[in-house]
Amino acid sequence: MAITPLSADEIDAAMRDVPQWRYDSDAQKLSRTWQFKNFAEAWAFLSHVAALAEAHNHHPDIFNSYGQVTLMLTTHDCGGVSSRDIHFARALQKDE
């Protein structure tokens, strides 16, 4: 089954469940930034993200700078945001 991008209305509705995330319509990505006290805390979080990504078979783009981590979600296979991105954002939120 082919993965299809969500419509703008579907993304708007899904974003209500993950209010900490932002949707960039130009980049076709969801993004969120976390701030940690130090590099070690940020890296521990990234280890958790890696395990979750493997479990979901969906891997975010990651930017890490000392105590700040930004994750960007997009489904490259469909060229936009899909239900896989929303599910992954929800899974991360659920773990908080």
N, CA, C and O atoms as a CHARMM CRD file, in Angstrom:
* protein
*
  384
    1    1 MET  N      0.83900  -1.18500   0.00000 PROA 1      0.00000
    2    1 MET  CA     0.00000   0.00000   0.00000 PROA 1      0.00000
    3    1 MET  C      0.88500   1.24900   0.00000 PROA 1      0.00000
    4    1 MET  O      1.79900   1.36800   0.81500 PROA 1      0.00000
    5    2 ALA  N      0.61300   2.15600  -0.89700 PROA 2      0.00000
    6    2 ALA  CA     1.39000   3.38300  -1.01000 PROA 2      0.00000
    7    2 ALA  C      1.07000   4.35000   0.12700 PROA 2      0.00000
    8    2 ALA  O     -0.07200   4.46600   0.57100 PROA 2      0.00000
    9    3 ILE  N      2.09200   5.02600   0.57300 PROA 3      0.00000
   10    3 ILE  CA     1.92200   6.05500   1.59700 PROA 3      0.00000
   11    3 ILE  C      1.55200   7.34900   0.88500 PROA 3      0.00000
   12    3 ILE  O      2.20700   7.73300  -0.08400 PROA 3      0.00000
   13    4 THR  N      0.51200   8.02100   1.35700 PROA 4      0.00000
   14    4 THR  CA     0.07200   9.26400   0.72700 PROA 4      0.00000
   15    4 THR  C      0.19100  10.41400   1.71500 PROA 4      0.00000
   16    4 THR  O      0.01500  10.22400   2.91800 PROA 4      0.00000
   17    5 PRO  N      0.49000  11.60400   1.21100 PROA 5      0.00000
   18    5 PRO  CA     0.55600  12.75600   2.10700 PROA 5      0.00000
   19    5 PRO  C     -0.83700  13.13900   2.59900 PROA 5      0.00000
   20    5 PRO  O     -1.83600  12.93500   1.91000 PROA 5      0.00000
   21    6 LEU  N     -0.87800  13.69200   3.79200 PROA 6      0.00000
   22    6 LEU  CA    -2.14100  14.18400   4.34200 PROA 6      0.00000
   23    6 LEU  C     -2.51500  15.49800   3.67500 PROA 6      0.00000
   24    6 LEU  O     -1.64600  16.25800   3.24800 PROA 6      0.00000
   25    7 SER  N     -3.79600  15.75800   3.58900 PROA 7      0.00000
   26    7 SER  CA    -4.26300  17.04700   3.06700 PROA 7      0.00000
   27    7 SER  C     -4.04300  18.12400   4.13400 PROA 7      0.00000
   28    7 SER  O     -3.78000  17.81100   5.29500 PROA 7      0.00000
   29    8 ALA  N     -4.15100  19.37400   3.73900 PROA 8      0.00000
   30    8 ALA  CA    -3.99900  20.48400   4.68300 PROA 8      0.00000
   31    8 ALA  C     -5.02000  20.37700   5.81400 PROA 8      0.00000
   32    8 ALA  O     -4.68700  20.63300   6.97100 PROA 8      0.00000
   33    9 ASP  N     -6.24000  20.00900   5.49700 PROA 9      0.00000
   34    9 ASP  CA    -7.27800  19.84700   6.52800 PROA 9      0.00000
   35    9 ASP  C     -6.94900  18.70700   7.47600 PROA 9      0.00000
   36    9 ASP  O     -7.14700  18.82800   8.68400 PROA 9      0.00000
   37   10 GLU  N     -6.45200  17.60800   6.94500 PROA 10     0.00000
   38   10 GLU  CA    -6.07400  16.47000   7.79200 PROA 10     0.00000
   39   10 GLU  C     -4.90600  16.83800   8.71600 PROA 10     0.00000
   40   10 GLU  O     -4.87600  16.43600   9.87900 PROA 10     0.00000
   41   11 ILE  N     -3.96400  17.59200   8.19400 PROA 11     0.00000
   42   11 ILE  CA    -2.83400  18.02800   9.02500 PROA 11     0.00000
   43   11 ILE  C     -3.32400  18.96500  10.11900 PROA 11     0.00000
   44   11 ILE  O     -2.93800  18.81600  11.27900 PROA 11     0.00000
   45   12 ASP  N     -4.16800  19.92800   9.76700 PROA 12     0.00000
   46   12 ASP  CA    -4.72400  20.85500  10.76900 PROA 12     0.00000
   47   12 ASP  C     -5.43100  20.09600  11.88600 PROA 12     0.00000
   48   12 ASP  O     -5.24500  20.41400  13.06100 PROA 12     0.00000
   49   13 ALA  N     -6.22600  19.11400  11.54000 PROA 13     0.00000
   50   13 ALA  CA    -6.94800  18.32400  12.54300 PROA 13     0.00000
   51   13 ALA  C     -5.97600  17.52700  13.40900 PROA 13     0.00000
   52   13 ALA  O     -6.14000  17.46600  14.62700 PROA 13     0.00000
   53   14 ALA  N     -4.98100  16.92700  12.80000 PROA 14     0.00000
   54   14 ALA  CA    -4.01600  16.10600  13.54200 PROA 14     0.00000
   55   14 ALA  C     -3.14800  16.95000  14.47200 PROA 14     0.00000
   56   14 ALA  O     -2.73600  16.47700  15.53100 PROA 14     0.00000
   57   15 MET  N     -2.86900  18.18500  14.08900 PROA 15     0.00000
   58   15 MET  CA    -2.01000  19.05000  14.89800 PROA 15     0.00000
   59   15 MET  C     -2.65300  19.37700  16.25100 PROA 15     0.00000
   60   15 MET  O     -1.95300  19.75900  17.18900 PROA 15     0.00000
   61   16 ARG  N     -3.94800  19.23400  16.35600 PROA 16     0.00000
   62   16 ARG  CA    -4.61600  19.46900  17.64800 PROA 16     0.00000
   63   16 ARG  C     -4.16400  18.45900  18.69400 PROA 16     0.00000
   64   16 ARG  O     -4.17100  18.74900  19.89100 PROA 16     0.00000
   65   17 ASP  N     -3.76900  17.26400  18.23600 PROA 17     0.00000
   66   17 ASP  CA    -3.30300  16.21300  19.14400 PROA 17     0.00000
   67   17 ASP  C     -1.83700  16.37700  19.54600 PROA 17     0.00000
   68   17 ASP  O     -1.39100  15.78300  20.52800 PROA 17     0.00000
   69   18 VAL  N     -1.09800  17.17400  18.79700 PROA 18     0.00000
   70   18 VAL  CA     0.33300  17.36200  19.07400 PROA 18     0.00000
   71   18 VAL  C      0.65900  18.86900  19.04100 PROA 18     0.00000
   72   18 VAL  O      1.40300  19.32600  18.17300 PROA 18     0.00000
   73   19 PRO  N      0.10000  19.62500  19.98400 PROA 19     0.00000
   74   19 PRO  CA     0.21000  21.08500  19.91300 PROA 19     0.00000
   75   19 PRO  C      1.62700  21.64300  20.06300 PROA 19     0.00000
   76   19 PRO  O      1.87400  22.79400  19.70500 PROA 19     0.00000
   77   20 GLN  N      2.55900  20.84200  20.58700 PROA 20     0.00000
   78   20 GLN  CA     3.93300  21.33400  20.72100 PROA 20     0.00000
   79   20 GLN  C      4.68400  21.32500  19.38300 PROA 20     0.00000
   80   20 GLN  O      5.73000  21.95800  19.24300 PROA 20     0.00000
   81   21 TRP  N      4.14500  20.61300  18.42500 PROA 21     0.00000
   82   21 TRP  CA     4.77700  20.51500  17.11200 PROA 21     0.00000
   83   21 TRP  C      4.28700  21.65200  16.23000 PROA 21     0.00000
   84   21 TRP  O      3.18600  22.17200  16.41100 PROA 21     0.00000
   85   22 ARG  N      5.11700  22.02400  15.28200 PROA 22     0.00000
   86   22 ARG  CA     4.77800  23.05600  14.29700 PROA 22     0.00000
   87   22 ARG  C      4.83100  22.45100  12.90300 PROA 22     0.00000
   88   22 ARG  O      5.68400  21.61700  12.59800 PROA 22     0.00000
   89   23 TYR  N      3.90700  22.88600  12.07300 PROA 23     0.00000
   90   23 TYR  CA     3.87800  22.41600  10.68700 PROA 23     0.00000
   91   23 TYR  C      4.40500  23.51500   9.78500 PROA 23     0.00000
   92   23 TYR  O      3.92300  24.64700   9.82500 PROA 23     0.00000
   93   24 ASP  N      5.38500  23.18100   8.98100 PROA 24     0.00000
   94   24 ASP  CA     5.94200  24.10000   7.98900 PROA 24     0.00000
   95   24 ASP  C      5.45600  23.62500   6.62400 PROA 24     0.00000
   96   24 ASP  O      5.95300  22.63600   6.08500 PROA 24     0.00000
   97   25 SER  N      4.48000  24.34000   6.07300 PROA 25     0.00000
   98   25 SER  CA     3.88400  23.91400   4.80000 PROA 25     0.00000
   99   25 SER  C      4.86300  24.04800   3.63600 PROA 25     0.00000
  100   25 SER  O      4.77400  23.29300   2.66700 PROA 25     0.00000
  101   26 ASP  N      5.79400  24.99800   3.71700 PROA 26     0.00000
  102   26 ASP  CA     6.77800  25.14600   2.64200 PROA 26     0.00000
  103   26 ASP  C      7.74300  23.95800   2.61100 PROA 26     0.00000
  104   26 ASP  O      8.05500  23.43000   1.54300 PROA 26     0.00000
  105   27 ALA  N      8.20600  23.54800   3.77900 PROA 27     0.00000
  106   27 ALA  CA     9.15300  22.43300   3.86900 PROA 27     0.00000
  107   27 ALA  C      8.45300  21.08100   3.91200 PROA 27     0.00000
  108   27 ALA  O      9.09700  20.04400   3.75600 PROA 27     0.00000
  109   28 GLN  N      7.13800  21.08600   4.12400 PROA 28     0.00000
  110   28 GLN  CA     6.37300  19.84300   4.25500 PROA 28     0.00000
  111   28 GLN  C      6.92300  18.98800   5.39300 PROA 28     0.00000
  112   28 GLN  O      7.18000  17.79500   5.23200 PROA 28     0.00000
  113   29 LYS  N      7.10100  19.64800   6.57900 PROA 29     0.00000
  114   29 LYS  CA     7.65100  18.96000   7.74300 PROA 29     0.00000
  115   29 LYS  C      6.96100  19.41900   9.00800 PROA 29     0.00000
  116   29 LYS  O      6.47500  20.54600   9.10500 PROA 29     0.00000
  117   30 LEU  N      6.93000  18.51500   9.97800 PROA 30     0.00000
  118   30 LEU  CA     6.58600  18.86900  11.34100 PROA 30     0.00000
  119   30 LEU  C      7.90800  19.05800  12.07700 PROA 30     0.00000
  120   30 LEU  O      8.88100  18.36000  11.79200 PROA 30     0.00000
  121   31 SER  N      7.95000  19.98700  13.01300 PROA 31     0.00000
  122   31 SER  CA     9.18000  20.15900  13.78300 PROA 31     0.00000
  123   31 SER  C      8.85900  20.50800  15.22600 PROA 31     0.00000
  124   31 SER  O      7.80500  21.05700  15.54900 PROA 31     0.00000
  125   32 ARG  N      9.81400  20.16400  16.07800 PROA 32     0.00000
  126   32 ARG  CA     9.70000  20.49000  17.49100 PROA 32     0.00000
  127   32 ARG  C     11.09600  20.56600  18.07700 PROA 32     0.00000
  128   32 ARG  O     11.98100  19.79500  17.70500 PROA 32     0.00000
  129   33 THR  N     11.28800  21.50500  19.00000 PROA 33     0.00000
  130   33 THR  CA    12.57400  21.67600  19.66100 PROA 33     0.00000
  131   33 THR  C     12.41900  21.45600  21.15800 PROA 33     0.00000
  132   33 THR  O     11.46800  21.93200  21.77700 PROA 33     0.00000
  133   34 TRP  N     13.36500  20.73100  21.72400 PROA 34     0.00000
  134   34 TRP  CA    13.44600  20.50200  23.15900 PROA 34     0.00000
  135   34 TRP  C     14.70600  21.16900  23.68600 PROA 34     0.00000
  136   34 TRP  O     15.72400  21.20200  22.99500 PROA 34     0.00000
  137   35 GLN  N     14.65100  21.69700  24.89300 PROA 35     0.00000
  138   35 GLN  CA    15.81000  22.29600  25.54300 PROA 35     0.00000
  139   35 GLN  C     16.15400  21.46900  26.78100 PROA 35     0.00000
  140   35 GLN  O     15.28300  21.18700  27.60400 PROA 35     0.00000
  141   36 PHE  N     17.41600  21.08300  26.91000 PROA 36     0.00000
  142   36 PHE  CA    17.89900  20.29500  28.03600 PROA 36     0.00000
  143   36 PHE  C     18.98700  21.07100  28.77200 PROA 36     0.00000
  144   36 PHE  O     19.53100  22.04200  28.24600 PROA 36     0.00000
  145   37 LYS  N     19.30000  20.63800  29.99000 PROA 37     0.00000
  146   37 LYS  CA    20.30000  21.34000  30.79900 PROA 37     0.00000
  147   37 LYS  C     21.70100  21.23300  30.21900 PROA 37     0.00000
  148   37 LYS  O     22.52100  22.13600  30.38300 PROA 37     0.00000
  149   38 ASN  N     21.97100  20.11800  29.53900 PROA 38     0.00000
  150   38 ASN  CA    23.32900  19.92000  29.04200 PROA 38     0.00000
  151   38 ASN  C     23.32500  18.90100  27.89500 PROA 38     0.00000
  152   38 ASN  O     22.29200  18.34100  27.52900 PROA 38     0.00000
  153   39 PHE  N     24.50400  18.69100  27.35800 PROA 39     0.00000
  154   39 PHE  CA    24.66100  17.78200  26.23000 PROA 39     0.00000
  155   39 PHE  C     24.29000  16.34800  26.60400 PROA 39     0.00000
  156   39 PHE  O     23.67300  15.64000  25.80900 PROA 39     0.00000
  157   40 ALA  N     24.66100  15.92100  27.80200 PROA 40     0.00000
  158   40 ALA  CA    24.38000  14.54500  28.21900 PROA 40     0.00000
  159   40 ALA  C     22.87500  14.27300  28.26600 PROA 40     0.00000
  160   40 ALA  O     22.42900  13.21200  27.83000 PROA 40     0.00000
  161   41 GLU  N     22.09600  15.20900  28.78500 PROA 41     0.00000
  162   41 GLU  CA    20.63800  15.03500  28.81300 PROA 41     0.00000
  163   41 GLU  C     20.06600  15.00100  27.39900 PROA 41     0.00000
  164   41 GLU  O     19.18000  14.20100  27.09800 PROA 41     0.00000
  165   42 ALA  N     20.57700  15.87000  26.54000 PROA 42     0.00000
  166   42 ALA  CA    20.11100  15.88700  25.14900 PROA 42     0.00000
  167   42 ALA  C     20.43100  14.56100  24.47700 PROA 42     0.00000
  168   42 ALA  O     19.60600  14.02000  23.74000 PROA 42     0.00000
  169   43 TRP  N     21.62400  14.03600  24.72800 PROA 43     0.00000
  170   43 TRP  CA    22.02100  12.77500  24.10300 PROA 43     0.00000
  171   43 TRP  C     21.18900  11.61200  24.63300 PROA 43     0.00000
  172   43 TRP  O     20.84700  10.70500  23.87500 PROA 43     0.00000
  173   44 ALA  N     20.86100  11.62700  25.91200 PROA 44     0.00000
  174   44 ALA  CA    20.00100  10.57500  26.47300 PROA 44     0.00000
  175   44 ALA  C     18.63200  10.60100  25.79000 PROA 44     0.00000
  176   44 ALA  O     18.06700   9.55300  25.47500 PROA 44     0.00000
  177   45 PHE  N     18.10900  11.79900  25.56500 PROA 45     0.00000
  178   45 PHE  CA    16.84400  11.93100  24.85300 PROA 45     0.00000
  179   45 PHE  C     16.96400  11.37500  23.44200 PROA 45     0.00000
  180   45 PHE  O     16.06500  10.68200  22.96600 PROA 45     0.00000
  181   46 LEU  N     18.07000  11.67500  22.77100 PROA 46     0.00000
  182   46 LEU  CA    18.26900  11.16800  21.41000 PROA 46     0.00000
  183   46 LEU  C     18.36200   9.64900  21.38000 PROA 46     0.00000
  184   46 LEU  O     17.93100   9.02400  20.41000 PROA 46     0.00000
  185   47 SER  N     18.91000   9.05400  22.41500 PROA 47     0.00000
  186   47 SER  CA    18.94100   7.59200  22.49500 PROA 47     0.00000
  187   47 SER  C     17.52300   7.04200  22.56700 PROA 47     0.00000
  188   47 SER  O     17.20700   6.03000  21.94200 PROA 47     0.00000
  189   48 HSD  N     16.67700   7.71400  23.33300 PROA 48     0.00000
  190   48 HSD  CA    15.26600   7.31600  23.41900 PROA 48     0.00000
  191   48 HSD  C     14.58700   7.48800  22.05400 PROA 48     0.00000
  192   48 HSD  O     13.83800   6.61400  21.61600 PROA 48     0.00000
  193   49 VAL  N     14.84700   8.59700  21.39800 PROA 49     0.00000
  194   49 VAL  CA    14.26300   8.85500  20.07900 PROA 49     0.00000
  195   49 VAL  C     14.70400   7.77000  19.08800 PROA 49     0.00000
  196   49 VAL  O     13.90000   7.30000  18.28300 PROA 49     0.00000
  197   50 ALA  N     15.96200   7.38000  19.14800 PROA 50     0.00000
  198   50 ALA  CA    16.46800   6.35400  18.23500 PROA 50     0.00000
  199   50 ALA  C     15.73400   5.03000  18.43100 PROA 50     0.00000
  200   50 ALA  O     15.35900   4.37400  17.46000 PROA 50     0.00000
  201   51 ALA  N     15.53200   4.64200  19.68300 PROA 51     0.00000
  202   51 ALA  CA    14.81500   3.38600  19.95800 PROA 51     0.00000
  203   51 ALA  C     13.37200   3.46600  19.47400 PROA 51     0.00000
  204   51 ALA  O     12.85400   2.51500  18.88900 PROA 51     0.00000
  205   52 LEU  N     12.73500   4.59100  19.71700 PROA 52     0.00000
  206   52 LEU  CA    11.35400   4.77300  19.27300 PROA 52     0.00000
  207   52 LEU  C     11.27100   4.77800  17.74700 PROA 52     0.00000
  208   52 LEU  O     10.35000   4.20200  17.16700 PROA 52     0.00000
  209   53 ALA  N     12.22600   5.42300  17.10900 PROA 53     0.00000
  210   53 ALA  CA    12.24700   5.47300  15.64200 PROA 53     0.00000
  211   53 ALA  C     12.39900   4.06900  15.05300 PROA 53     0.00000
  212   53 ALA  O     11.74300   3.72800  14.06900 PROA 53     0.00000
  213   54 GLU  N     13.25600   3.27100  15.65300 PROA 54     0.00000
  214   54 GLU  CA    13.41900   1.89200  15.17600 PROA 54     0.00000
  215   54 GLU  C     12.12500   1.10500  15.35200 PROA 54     0.00000
  216   54 GLU  O     11.72300   0.35400  14.46400 PROA 54     0.00000
  217   55 ALA  N     11.47800   1.28000  16.49900 PROA 55     0.00000
  218   55 ALA  CA    10.22800   0.56700  16.76700 PROA 55     0.00000
  219   55 ALA  C      9.13600   0.95200  15.77100 PROA 55     0.00000
  220   55 ALA  O      8.30500   0.12300  15.40300 PROA 55     0.00000
  221   56 HSD  N      9.14300   2.22200  15.33400 PROA 56     0.00000
  222   56 HSD  CA     8.12900   2.71300  14.39900 PROA 56     0.00000
  223   56 HSD  C      8.57900   2.59000  12.94100 PROA 56     0.00000
  224   56 HSD  O      7.80000   2.84500  12.02300 PROA 56     0.00000
  225   57 ASN  N      9.82500   2.20300  12.73900 PROA 57     0.00000
  226   57 ASN  CA    10.41100   2.16700  11.39800 PROA 57     0.00000
  227   57 ASN  C     10.17600   3.49300  10.66900 PROA 57     0.00000
  228   57 ASN  O      9.80400   3.53400   9.49700 PROA 57     0.00000
  229   58 HSD  N     10.40900   4.57000  11.41500 PROA 58     0.00000
  230   58 HSD  CA    10.21800   5.92300  10.87100 PROA 58     0.00000
  231   58 HSD  C     11.22900   6.82900  11.56400 PROA 58     0.00000
  232   58 HSD  O     11.18500   6.98800  12.78400 PROA 58     0.00000
  233   59 HSD  N     12.12400   7.41300  10.80800 PROA 59     0.00000
  234   59 HSD  CA    13.29200   8.07000  11.37200 PROA 59     0.00000
  235   59 HSD  C     13.29300   9.57900  11.09000 PROA 59     0.00000
  236   59 HSD  O     13.24900  10.00200   9.93500 PROA 59     0.00000
  237   60 PRO  N     13.34300  10.38100  12.15700 PROA 60     0.00000
  238   60 PRO  CA    13.29100  11.83000  11.99300 PROA 60     0.00000
  239   60 PRO  C     14.63000  12.40900  11.53600 PROA 60     0.00000
  240   60 PRO  O     15.68000  11.78800  11.69600 PROA 60     0.00000
  241   61 ASP  N     14.56700  13.59700  10.97100 PROA 61     0.00000
  242   61 ASP  CA    15.76100  14.40400  10.77000 PROA 61     0.00000
  243   61 ASP  C     16.05500  15.03700  12.12700 PROA 61     0.00000
  244   61 ASP  O     15.14100  15.49400  12.81400 PROA 61     0.00000
  245   62 ILE  N     17.32900  15.06400  12.51100 PROA 62     0.00000
  246   62 ILE  CA    17.70700  15.50100  13.85400 PROA 62     0.00000
  247   62 ILE  C     18.75400  16.60200  13.77900 PROA 62     0.00000
  248   62 ILE  O     19.70300  16.52600  12.99800 PROA 62     0.00000
  249   63 PHE  N     18.56300  17.62400  14.60400 PROA 63     0.00000
  250   63 PHE  CA    19.57200  18.66100  14.80500 PROA 63     0.00000
  251   63 PHE  C     19.84300  18.73100  16.29700 PROA 63     0.00000
  252   63 PHE  O     18.92200  18.92300  17.09200 PROA 63     0.00000
  253   64 ASN  N     21.10800  18.57500  16.68000 PROA 64     0.00000
  254   64 ASN  CA    21.49400  18.60200  18.08400 PROA 64     0.00000
  255   64 ASN  C     22.60400  19.62900  18.27000 PROA 64     0.00000
  256   64 ASN  O     23.63700  19.56600  17.60300 PROA 64     0.00000
  257   65 SER  N     22.38600  20.56800  19.17500 PROA 65     0.00000
  258   65 SER  CA    23.39900  21.56700  19.49500 PROA 65     0.00000
  259   65 SER  C     23.45600  21.72600  21.00200 PROA 65     0.00000
  260   65 SER  O     22.59300  22.36800  21.60000 PROA 65     0.00000
  261   66 TYR  N     24.47200  21.14000  21.61200 PROA 66     0.00000
  262   66 TYR  CA    24.68700  21.13100  23.05600 PROA 66     0.00000
  263   66 TYR  C     23.45000  20.61400  23.78600 PROA 66     0.00000
  264   66 TYR  O     23.23800  19.40200  23.83200 PROA 66     0.00000
  265   67 GLY  N     22.63600  21.48400  24.35200 PROA 67     0.00000
  266   67 GLY  CA    21.46800  21.04600  25.10400 PROA 67     0.00000
  267   67 GLY  C     20.16100  21.22800  24.36700 PROA 67     0.00000
  268   67 GLY  O     19.09200  21.14800  24.97300 PROA 67     0.00000
  269   68 GLN  N     20.22400  21.47100  23.08300 PROA 68     0.00000
  270   68 GLN  CA    19.00100  21.68500  22.30000 PROA 68     0.00000
  271   68 GLN  C     18.89400  20.63500  21.20300 PROA 68     0.00000
  272   68 GLN  O     19.85200  20.37000  20.47500 PROA 68     0.00000
  273   69 VAL  N     17.70300  20.04300  21.10100 PROA 69     0.00000
  274   69 VAL  CA    17.44200  19.02800  20.07700 PROA 69     0.00000
  275   69 VAL  C     16.21400  19.44800  19.28700 PROA 69     0.00000
  276   69 VAL  O     15.17700  19.76800  19.86700 PROA 69     0.00000
  277   70 THR  N     16.32800  19.44800  17.97400 PROA 70     0.00000
  278   70 THR  CA    15.18800  19.69200  17.09800 PROA 70     0.00000
  279   70 THR  C     14.98000  18.45700  16.23600 PROA 70     0.00000
  280   70 THR  O     15.91000  17.95100  15.60700 PROA 70     0.00000
  281   71 LEU  N     13.73600  17.98200  16.22100 PROA 71     0.00000
  282   71 LEU  CA    13.35700  16.87100  15.35900 PROA 71     0.00000
  283   71 LEU  C     12.44800  17.39800  14.26500 PROA 71     0.00000
  284   71 LEU  O     11.59700  18.25400  14.50500 PROA 71     0.00000
  285   72 MET  N     12.63600  16.88100  13.06700 PROA 72     0.00000
  286   72 MET  CA    11.80000  17.22800  11.92900 PROA 72     0.00000
  287   72 MET  C     11.25600  15.93700  11.34200 PROA 72     0.00000
  288   72 MET  O     12.00200  14.99300  11.07900 PROA 72     0.00000
  289   73 LEU  N      9.94400  15.91200  11.14100 PROA 73     0.00000
  290   73 LEU  CA     9.28200  14.71600  10.63000 PROA 73     0.00000
  291   73 LEU  C      8.67600  14.99100   9.26500 PROA 73     0.00000
  292   73 LEU  O      7.94400  15.96300   9.07900 PROA 73     0.00000
  293   74 THR  N      8.98400  14.13600   8.33100 PROA 74     0.00000
  294   74 THR  CA     8.37600  14.14700   7.01200 PROA 74     0.00000
  295   74 THR  C      8.48600  12.73500   6.46100 PROA 74     0.00000
  296   74 THR  O      9.37900  11.98300   6.85300 PROA 74     0.00000
  297   75 THR  N      7.60900  12.37800   5.57700 PROA 75     0.00000
  298   75 THR  CA     7.67100  11.06000   4.95700 PROA 75     0.00000
  299   75 THR  C      8.24000  11.24500   3.55700 PROA 75     0.00000
  300   75 THR  O      7.54200  11.65700   2.63100 PROA 75     0.00000
  301   76 HSD  N      9.51400  10.93300   3.42700 PROA 76     0.00000
  302   76 HSD  CA    10.21100  11.15300   2.16100 PROA 76     0.00000
  303   76 HSD  C      9.57100  10.36000   1.01800 PROA 76     0.00000
  304   76 HSD  O      9.56900  10.80700  -0.12900 PROA 76     0.00000
  305   77 ASP  N      9.02900   9.17900   1.33800 PROA 77     0.00000
  306   77 ASP  CA     8.43100   8.32800   0.30800 PROA 77     0.00000
  307   77 ASP  C      7.23900   8.98200  -0.39000 PROA 77     0.00000
  308   77 ASP  O      6.93000   8.65100  -1.53500 PROA 77     0.00000
  309   78 CYS  N      6.56900   9.91300   0.30100 PROA 78     0.00000
  310   78 CYS  CA     5.40300  10.55500  -0.33000 PROA 78     0.00000
  311   78 CYS  C      5.61600  12.05700  -0.52800 PROA 78     0.00000
  312   78 CYS  O      4.74200  12.73700  -1.06600 PROA 78     0.00000
  313   79 GLY  N      6.75200  12.57400  -0.10600 PROA 79     0.00000
  314   79 GLY  CA     7.05600  13.98300  -0.32600 PROA 79     0.00000
  315   79 GLY  C      6.25700  14.94500   0.52900 PROA 79     0.00000
  316   79 GLY  O      5.98400  16.07100   0.11100 PROA 79     0.00000
  317   80 GLY  N      5.87800  14.51300   1.72600 PROA 80     0.00000
  318   80 GLY  CA     5.11600  15.38800   2.60800 PROA 80     0.00000
  319   80 GLY  C      4.84600  14.74100   3.94500 PROA 80     0.00000
  320   80 GLY  O      5.44300  13.72100   4.29000 PROA 80     0.00000
  321   81 VAL  N      3.95300  15.33300   4.68500 PROA 81     0.00000
  322   81 VAL  CA     3.57100  14.80300   5.99400 PROA 81     0.00000
  323   81 VAL  C      2.49900  13.73600   5.79600 PROA 81     0.00000
  324   81 VAL  O      1.49200  13.96200   5.12400 PROA 81     0.00000
  325   82 SER  N      2.73400  12.57300   6.39200 PROA 82     0.00000
  326   82 SER  CA     1.76900  11.47200   6.30800 PROA 82     0.00000
  327   82 SER  C      1.32500  11.08700   7.71300 PROA 82     0.00000
  328   82 SER  O      1.78300  11.65800   8.70300 PROA 82     0.00000
  329   83 SER  N      0.44100  10.12700   7.78200 PROA 83     0.00000
  330   83 SER  CA    -0.01900   9.63600   9.08100 PROA 83     0.00000
  331   83 SER  C      1.13700   9.06100   9.89000 PROA 83     0.00000
  332   83 SER  O      1.08300   9.06400  11.12000 PROA 83     0.00000
  333   84 ARG  N      2.17500   8.57300   9.23300 PROA 84     0.00000
  334   84 ARG  CA     3.34900   8.04500   9.94300 PROA 84     0.00000
  335   84 ARG  C      4.01200   9.13100  10.78000 PROA 84     0.00000
  336   84 ARG  O      4.46800   8.86500  11.89200 PROA 84     0.00000
  337   85 ASP  N      4.06800  10.34000  10.26200 PROA 85     0.00000
  338   85 ASP  CA     4.67100  11.44900  11.00700 PROA 85     0.00000
  339   85 ASP  C      3.83300  11.81500  12.22800 PROA 85     0.00000
  340   85 ASP  O      4.36500  12.06200  13.31100 PROA 85     0.00000
  341   86 ILE  N      2.54100  11.84400  12.04200 PROA 86     0.00000
  342   86 ILE  CA     1.63400  12.16300  13.14400 PROA 86     0.00000
  343   86 ILE  C      1.73100  11.09200  14.22700 PROA 86     0.00000
  344   86 ILE  O      1.78700  11.41800  15.41300 PROA 86     0.00000
  345   87 HSD  N      1.75000   9.83100  13.83800 PROA 87     0.00000
  346   87 HSD  CA     1.86200   8.73500  14.80600 PROA 87     0.00000
  347   87 HSD  C      3.16800   8.83900  15.60200 PROA 87     0.00000
  348   87 HSD  O      3.18500   8.61800  16.81300 PROA 87     0.00000
  349   88 PHE  N      4.24800   9.17300  14.91400 PROA 88     0.00000
  350   88 PHE  CA     5.53700   9.28700  15.60000 PROA 88     0.00000
  351   88 PHE  C      5.52800  10.47400  16.56600 PROA 88     0.00000
  352   88 PHE  O      6.02100  10.35700  17.68800 PROA 88     0.00000
  353   89 ALA  N      4.97800  11.60200  16.15000 PROA 89     0.00000
  354   89 ALA  CA     4.87400  12.76700  17.04300 PROA 89     0.00000
  355   89 ALA  C      4.03600  12.42700  18.26400 PROA 89     0.00000
  356   89 ALA  O      4.38800  12.80900  19.38000 PROA 89     0.00000
  357   90 ARG  N      2.94000  11.72100  18.07100 PROA 90     0.00000
  358   90 ARG  CA     2.09100  11.29800  19.20600 PROA 90     0.00000
  359   90 ARG  C      2.83600  10.36000  20.13500 PROA 90     0.00000
  360   90 ARG  O      2.71500  10.46500  21.35600 PROA 90     0.00000
  361   91 ALA  N      3.60700   9.44400  19.56400 PROA 91     0.00000
  362   91 ALA  CA     4.36900   8.49100  20.38500 PROA 91     0.00000
  363   91 ALA  C      5.39800   9.22200  21.25000 PROA 91     0.00000
  364   91 ALA  O      5.57100   8.88500  22.42100 PROA 91     0.00000
  365   92 LEU  N      6.06700  10.20100  20.69100 PROA 92     0.00000
  366   92 LEU  CA     7.02700  10.99100  21.47100 PROA 92     0.00000
  367   92 LEU  C      6.31500  11.76400  22.56800 PROA 92     0.00000
  368   92 LEU  O      6.79700  11.83000  23.69800 PROA 92     0.00000
  369   93 GLN  N      5.19800  12.33400  22.24800 PROA 93     0.00000
  370   93 GLN  CA     4.43200  13.11200  23.23100 PROA 93     0.00000
  371   93 GLN  C      3.93800  12.21000  24.35300 PROA 93     0.00000
  372   93 GLN  O      3.94500  12.60400  25.52000 PROA 93     0.00000
  373   94 LYS  N      3.51100  11.00600  24.00400 PROA 94     0.00000
  374   94 LYS  CA     2.99400  10.04700  24.98300 PROA 94     0.00000
  375   94 LYS  C      4.06000   9.66700  26.00400 PROA 94     0.00000
  376   94 LYS  O      3.74500   9.40600  27.16500 PROA 94     0.00000
  377   95 ASP  N      5.31600   9.63600  25.57600 PROA 95     0.00000
  378   95 ASP  CA     6.42400   9.23700  26.44800 PROA 95     0.00000
  379   95 ASP  C      6.85900  10.34000  27.41100 PROA 95     0.00000
  380   95 ASP  O      7.67700  10.09600  28.29700 PROA 95     0.00000
  381   96 GLU  N      6.32800  11.53600  27.25200 PROA 96     0.00000
  382   96 GLU  CA     6.76900  12.64200  28.11100 PROA 96     0.00000
  383   96 GLU  C      6.11300  12.57300  29.47000 PROA 96     0.00000
  384   96 GLU  O      6.36800  13.42400  30.32200 PROA 96     0.00000
